[in-house]
Amino acid sequence: MSTENTQDRARYVMRPPVDVFESEDGLRLVVDLPGVPKDGLELNFDQGLLGLVARRPLGEGDDAPFAEFRRRFELPRWIDGDKSTARLEAGVLTVELPKADAARPRQIQVSFD
């Protein structure tokens, strides 16, 4: 993401819908972000928090106004942040947040004497 000074540019707040789905494998977040370029997206995971920042230009040129979306999600402890993935396709961001191996159900072998 660009580190340019954006203080002099107009900024508008976006409020796109976010859907969260839970399955046996973990969580899936789906966020509608039409018009957000690859370099306008920042996603990070730190100490159980998922941070999302998205910026979409509203015009042409470096001084054009932009729309911004910022959101933080507190995630369950059983999420494995190191194995998380994200994909931006056709204006839709999909974030896969898998369960840690220790949190997955497993069969326990029983021994007999």
Secondary structure, 3 states (H helix, E strand, C coil): CCCCCCCCCCEEECCCCEEEEEECCEEEEEEECCCCCHHHEEEEEECCEEEEEEEEECCCCCCCCEEEEEEEEECCCCECHHHCEEEEECCEEEEEEEECHHHCCCCCCCCCC
